[in-house]
């Protein structure tokens, strides 16, 4: 591709001809923001969604033979002086333009597929995976971009971030197009929205699952966090797709504010899901919850799923609403949902009458929901034991809140390490203790996560439920700056095996 055509299409003809009228006709065969991957025919873009400033990697790219660079416009002269034989182009707001440039270079792959984005404080992973899995069960070619993994049909790729870097994302989309993917379902994080990683994607559907406290270490205030989430609607509005659909949870906190924002765009079709309002477009009613699954009805279609609790009623209702937009037979949708389960999301491991439930809940609202869910399915006389911690180098304000929630809703709690990262694990646990000790003394502290899980299972009797929260699908623990292999499920399976208990 010729460089001037790439930039003209991204920046607009008027801006381009004013600023870059004399831009040389430079041919480029690849674009990169990783200096280790450049060649002499690569355009290096000094922007990334992960680090604050990618300009320091320009010397490394130059040493590897790269001579074409895109830099922030206010730094172009600085680099031209340092490397006069290289070709530097300055563009405004390079981080946000990265996605647009990548989309143009890969010939706008999102325009060649049906793309659904799912945002919200919780429920993103489950709803995205369920929607993707249902499409695959119905025989469609589908892609998934999620916290747990990325998928192109049945090919699985590790997921380093909820939403990838803008360049990686467009490259991944281009791969999907080449493999004839029809539908893409992706999680949309507040970080990705705030950092502009989704620029250049044309969405068909955007969903808002719920809203509660999270990520205040990044957004600082709840209003900033909410504003980032709301921007998903603006992103959908900027799509070139002829039909733009927004689906939201009418029962969630600040639902009215979400609706008001969506109503600013008259061309957008808006649909609501609910378990309460008879007027909602997709109402889940006649709900029956049990330890083995959930039953409910949407649009007179009975639905039976293997995942438990009201949280999953909402997640599967949202997935149903998404799939219904694509003119798929409603009974076929219901059948496709019947046997889907999601790793690390209210995932039961049962043996000897004891049920261990592994869940990703790592924020106050999610922990409360899963504890309420499990308490509602306890056998008569059964007890609920909670094992959880909190991540280090993250929002500290949620720690005592989570302690109070577990102390109030569980019969017994064992506080342990999650991903302590560079913080002192005991200091994290002391923060959680401030909340739990205000409501109960039925708890203990065990920083070693494996020992904590073993303690909980030793304490459990047939009919009891042990919730192991915080890590879910993760198969690692971050201590300091290193990842160590650790799987909650593997630890549970080891305990059952040591006690000669078969897993059901």
N, C-alpha and C positions, 0 to 999 in steps of 0.2 A: 504494500500500500504506500501511496505517496503521502509524505508527512503533511503537506499543506492542505490536502483534501481532508485528512483525518481531523485536523484542528478546525478547519472551516466549518465542518458539519457539527462539531461539538460547540464551538464558541458562537456560531452564528455568522452569516456572511458579512454583516455590517461591521461587527466588532473585529472580525478577522481582517478585513480589507483595510481597516483603519490602523490596526496595530502591526499586522504581519504582511502587509502588501508585498514586500520584497522577499518573502520567505522562499528559500531555495527549494527546488523539487527533490527532496531527499527520499530515497526509497528505504522502507523499513520492512524487515521480514518478521520481526517479533517485537513485542513490548514486554517490559519487565520492571518490577520495582524491587527485585532481589538481585543485588549486584553480583552475586555468585553465579548467576545463570545467564549473564549477558554474553553476546558474541559481537563481532564488528558490525553486524547488520541489525543490531537490537536498538530500539529506542528505550533508554532508561528513564523512568518516571520517578522523580524524587518525592514520592508520596506513598503512604501506607495507612491502613486502617488500624494498625496495631501500635505504632510508635509515633511519638509526637513530631519527629523531624527525620526524614529519610535523606536529607541533603548530605549528611556526613558520609554516606556510602558512595557518593559520586567518585572520589579518588579510587576506590576499589574497582568500580565499574570501568573507569578510565584505564587502570592498569591491566584490565582483562581485554582491552581492545575496543571498548565501546567509545563512540565519538558523537553520538546523538543523545541529547538530554533535554527533558522537560523539567523546569524548575519553577519555583514561586517567582512571580513577575518582579517582585521587589529585590530579588537576589540575582537576577540574570547577569548584571554587569560584574558582580563579584566573581562569578564563575568564569565568565568570558576572559577576565584578566588572568585568572589562575591557569586556564587551559585554552590559550588563544587558537590552537589548531583544532579544537573540538567545536561542535555546533550546539549552541544553547538557545532554547526558546523559553521565554517566561510566560506563564499563564496565571490568571487570578485564581485564588482559592483552589490550589492544586489538589488538595485532599478530596474535596467534593467533586472535582472534575475528573478524578481518576476513574470512577465508575462509568461516566459518560464516554470518556475516551476509550475505555476497554470495550464498552458496548458497541461503539462505532467500529473499532478494529475487528471485532468478531461478528460484524454485520447484524447487530441487534438480535441476538438469539432468543431473548424473552418474547419477541414479537411473533415467533414461529411456534410457540407453545402456549397452552393455557396455564397461567401462573396464579397460584393462590398463596397469599401471605397470612400468617397467623401470629398475632401479637397478644400480649396480656401478661400479667405478673406470673400466673401459673396456668397450667393446662396446655401450653404451646406444644410441648413435646408429644404428649399423648394424642392430642387432637390431630397434629400433623401426621404422626405415624399411623393412626387409625384411618385417616383419609387416604393416605398413600396405600396402605395395606388393602383397603377395600377396593380401590381402583385395580390393584394387581389381581385380587381375587375375582374381579369381574372381567379380567382379561385385557385390561388397558396397559399401555406402556406408560410408566410413571417414574418420576424422579422425586427424591426427598432430600431436603437440606435441613438437618436438625441437630439438636444437642448431642444425641446419642451417636448418630452416624449420618453419613451422606449415602445416598443410593441412586444408582441408575438402573432401573428395573431390579434385577436381583444381585447386581454387583454392589458390594459394600465397601465404603471408604471410611477411614477414621475421621472423626470430627474434632478438630482442635478448638473451634469456637462455635457458638450458637449460629452466628452468621459470619461467613468467611469474609476475608479481605475482598474489596470490590473487584480487583483484578482477577483474583482466584475464582470469585463467584461467576464472573462473565465467561471465564475460560471453562468452568465446569458446565455452565449453561450451553456453551458451544458444543461441548462433548455430548451433552444430552441431545441436542438437535441432530448431530451426526448419527446418533444411535436411535433416532426416530421416536424420541419421547414425546408423548402427547400432552401429559399433565405434569406440572411441577408443584409440589407442596413444600413450603418452606417456613420455618420459624423466623420471626422477625423480632429481634431483641431491641431493647431501648438503646443500648450502646450503638448498635448498627444504625439506628435512626438518627441518633445525635451526631454520629461521626460521618454520616453521609455514605456509608458503605452500600446503600441500596440505590443510589443514583444510577440511572441508566437502565433500570428494570421497569418494564411495563407490566403492571399487574392487571389481572382480570377480576380477582376477588381479594378482599382484605377482611380479616376477622379480628375481633377484639373479644378475648375470652373473659377477662376479669381484671380488677385493679385493686392492689393493696400495697403495703410498704415493701420496698426492696431497692437495692442498688443505690442507697443514699451516699455510699462512699464515692460513687461516681457523679450522681446528679445533684447531690448536696441537699436539695429540698424536695418535698413531695410534689410541689407545684412544677418544678423543673422536670421531674420524672414523668408526671402526667402529661406535660406539654410534649415531651419526647414521644410518648405513646400516641398522643393525638395526631402527631405529624404523619402517622401511617395513613391517615385519611387524606391528607394533602398529597402524599406520594401516590395514592391510588388515583386521585383527581388528575394528576399530571400524566397519567398513562395515556398512550395513544389508542388503546383498545376501544372499540366502539361501544362495548357494554361493560360498565364498571359496577361491581356489586360489593356492598359493604354489609357485613353481618356482625351483630353485636349481642352480647348477653344482657338482656333487659333487666335481669335481677342483680347485676353487679353494682358495686359502689360507684357513684358518679356516672351512672348510665345516662341520666338526663343530659349531663354536660357532653357526653360522647355523641348522643343523638343530635343535640343542637349544633355541634361542630359539623357533623355529616350533612345536616340539612342546609348548610351554606352552599352545597354543590347540587343544584337541582337535577343535573343529568345522572347523578348517582342513584342506583337502586338500593334501597335500605331494607334489611330484614332483621327481625329480632327473634332470639330464642328465649325460652323461659320455662320454668317449672311451676309458675304461679299464675301468670296472666293468661286468661282464656282468649284474649285478643292477639296474643303473640303469633307471629307467622309460623313458628315451629315450637309448639307447646308439648313438653314431655309430661304426660299425666298417667294416672293409675300406676304409680311407681311402687315397686316391691323390691326391697333390699334384703340380701341374705349373705352369709359368709361365702357362698359359692358363686355369686354373681348378682345381676340386677335385671329387672324386667320393667318395661314401661311401654307407653303407646305414643306414637307421633302420627298425626294425620290419619288416625284409625288403623295404622299399621303396627301390629305388636312387634316389639323388639326385645330380644333376650341376649345379654352379653355376659362374658365370663369375668368381667372386672367389677369390683364392688364399690359401693358408696355413691353418694349424691354427686361428688366431684366428677366421677366418671359418667354419671347420667348427663351432666352438662357437657363433658368432653365429647361423648358420642352423639349427643343432640346437635352440637355444633358441626361435627363431621357429617351427620345426616343432612343438615341444612346446606353445607357446602356441596355435597354430592348431588343434592336435588337441583342445584342451579344448572347442572350440566345435562338436564333432561334424561337422567337415568331412571329406570323403572324403580319406584319407591320400594316395592317388595324385594327387588333384587338388591337394593341398598341394604335393607334390613337383614337379608340373608348373609350378605358379605360381612356384616359387622359381628355376626354371632360368635365367632371363635377367635377373635383378635385379642391378643394380650400384649402388653408393652413392658419390656424389661426394666426393672427398677422403679416401676410406677404401681404402687399398691400391689406388689408381687408377692403372692403367698408361697411359703414353703412349709408344708404340713407333714407332721409325723408324730405318731404316738398320742394323738389328740391335742398336741400343741401346734399352734399356728404362728410361725414367724412371718412377719410382713415387712418386705424391704421396700422403702419408698425414698424418693429424692427430696422430700420436703425439707427445705433448709431456710425457710423464712417463716415468720409468725403465722401469717394467714394459712399457708399450706400445712404447717404442723397442726394448727387447730382443726382444719378441715379433716385431715386424715385421722386424727385422734377421735373426733366426733363420729366419723364414719365407722371406725373400728368398734367404738363403744356401742354403737347402735346394732352391731352384729354379734356381740358377745353372747355366748351361751349363758343360760341362767346359772349364776354362781361363779362365772368366769371372771378373771381379773385381767386388766390391761397394763402391761409393763412397757415402758418407753425407754429407748436407748438413743441418745442423740448428742450432738455437740454443735459447734458453730465454726465456720471457716475463719482462719486468721487473715489479717490484712484486708478485711472487708467491714461492712457497716457494723459498728459496735453497738449501736442503739437497739438493734433487734435482739441482742443476746438475753437481757433480762426479760424481755417480752416473751421469748420462747420458753424461758425457764418457768415463768408464771403459768403459761398455757399448759405445759406438760404437768406441772404440779397440780393444776386444777382438774385436768381431764384424765390423767393416768392414775392408776392405783399405786404404782411405784415407778420411779425414774432412776436411770443410771446415766449420769453425765459423763461424756467421754470426748475424745478428740475427733474432729472431722478432718479437715485439711488445715493444720495449724499454720502452715507456710512459715513466715519468719517471726511469728509471734510466739511467746512462751505459752505452751498449752495450758498450764495451770492458771495463767492470768485470764485466758479466755474462759475457762471453767468458773473462775471466780466471778466474772461478769454475769454468767448465766445464773449462778447461785443467788445473786442479788434478787432475781425475780422469783426463783422457786422457793426460797426460804420464807418469802412473804406469805405463802399459802400452805406450805406443808413441810413436814420433816421426813416424809417418806421418800427419801432419795439417798443416793450415795455417789461418790465421785471415783471414777477409775479412768485415768488418762489413756491407758492402753486399750485401743478400740477392740481388739480381739478378746482380751480378758473381759471387757465390759459386756460384749455379746454373749460370751460363755456364762458370765454371772447371771445375766437375764434369763437365759435358757435353763440354767440350773434352778433358778427361782420359780420357773413356770411349772404349772401342773396341767393335766389334761383339761381342756375347756378354756385355757388362758390364751391370750394373744400377746405376742411380743413384737412391738413395732421397733424396727431399726431404721432410723430416719437420717437423712442428710446427704447420703452418697448415691443411693439408688443404683443406677447402671454402672457407675464408675468402678474401674478395676485398679485403682491406684489411690495412694494417699500422698499428699504433698507435705513434706516435712522440710523446713528450710526452703531451699530452692530446688529440691530434688523430688522426683516422683518415685515412689516405692510401690511395688505391686501389692494391692490389697483389694479384696472383693468381699463385701458383706455376705453375699450369697455363698461363696466358697467357705467362709467361716461357719455359717449356719450348717451347711452340708457336712463339714468336718465334725461339728458337735454331734449331730445326729448319728454319723457313722461311728464315732467313738462310743456312743451309748447303745449301739446296735439297733437303732431305730430306723425303719425304712421310711423313705419319703413317699407320700401318697402321690 
